[in-house]
Amino acid sequence: MKRNVGEKDRTIRIILSILVFPLLFIISGPAKWVGLASLPLLGTALARRCGAYAVLGKSTCTIED
């Protein structure tokens, strides 16, 4: 699989997932499920591959595999 998530993009995704995940436990009501949005962010950052980027033909990698 071809990487399409660059270093800056990856760092931003990891930071956002760390900031958003605790909302699952802090906020009450239906809005708390926004914290689950951090899981795809973290997954794409760790895999360095984003399905949406692949569909759109976009890449933030400076060096192609």
N, C-alpha and C positions, 0 to 999 in steps of 0.2 A: 504494500500500500504506500502511496506517495504522500509524503508529509506536506501539509499546506498551512500549518500554524507556526509562525515565526516566534523568535524569542520574546520580543516586546508583547506580542499578542498573547503568548503563553503566560507571561508574568502577570499581565492584566487579568486574565481569566482565573489564575490561581488566587490572586488577591481578592477579586470579586467573590469567588466561591467561599473564601474564608470569612468575608464580611457578611455575606447573605445567609449562609447556612444557619447561624445561631437564631435567625428570625423564626425558624421552625419551633424553637423552644421558648422564645421570649414573648412573641405576640400571640394573643388568643383570638379565636374565631377563625373564619375562613382565610383571612389574610396571612395566617401563619404558614400556609402551604407554599407561599412564595419562596420560602427557604429551600424547598426542593429544587428550585431552579438552579441552585448551586451545583447539583450533581452532574448535569450535562456539561456545565462549564469546567468543572474539575476533570471530568472524563476526557473531554476534547483537549484539554491542556496536557494531560498526562500522555495521551495517545499521539499528540501533535498532529491530529487529523480531525477536520471538521467536515461533516457531511454536507452542511449548507454551503460551505466554501466549494466543495467538490461539484455540487450541482450548478453553482453559479460560475464555476471556472476561475475562482479567485484563489490567490495564495499570498500569504504574508511572509513566507520563507524567502530569505535572500539567496540561499544555496539550495538548488533542487537536488533531490535524490535520484 
